[in-house]
Amino acid sequence: MSDYNRYFMYSREQLRVKKELETKIGRTFIPGTVIVNGNKKQYTEMCTSPSNARFTDSAVVIAGDIRTITYTEPKVE
């Protein structure tokens, strides 16, 4: 496995928790996006292994070499 291999994960529960927490302090959580087969997909977390995902409902959106994947980081505004 390459040091550059990453898993882009999406979790509804993680999205709900992050939005809820950020709303309490007057900010907005915006999930990251990743291009999958030419379409933008949201992701909530990037990790080196699916077993490292923080939430049990996490699903892999895409996995691969981070140097070849087009994505934007999740952010808070």
Residue pairs with C-beta under 8 A, 6 or more apart in sequence:
2 65
4 65
4 66
4 67
5 48
5 63
5 64
5 65
5 66
6 46
6 47
6 48
6 63
6 64
6 65
6 66
6 69
7 46
7 47
7 48
7 49
7 50
7 53
7 60
7 62
7 63
8 32
8 34
8 41
8 43
8 45
8 46
8 60
8 61
8 62
8 63
8 69
8 71
9 43
9 44
9 45
9 46
9 47
9 50
9 53
9 58
9 59
9 60
9 61
10 31
10 41
10 42
10 43
10 44
10 58
10 59
10 61
11 44
11 45
11 53
11 54
11 55
11 57
11 58
11 59
12 57
13 55
13 56
13 57
14 44
14 45
14 54
14 55
14 57
14 58
15 29
15 31
15 42
15 44
18 29
18 44
18 74
19 28
19 29
21 29
22 28
22 29
22 76
27 76
27 77
28 76
28 77
29 74
29 75
29 76
30 74
30 75
30 76
30 77
31 42
31 43
31 44
31 74
32 42
32 43
32 44
32 46
32 71
32 72
32 73
32 74
32 75
33 40
33 41
33 42
33 43
33 71
33 72
34 40
34 41
34 43
34 61
34 62
34 69
34 70
34 71
34 72
35 41
35 69
35 70
35 71
36 61
36 62
41 61
41 62
42 61
43 61
43 71
43 74
44 58
44 74
45 53
45 54
45 55
45 58
45 74
46 66
46 71
47 53
50 58
50 60
62 69
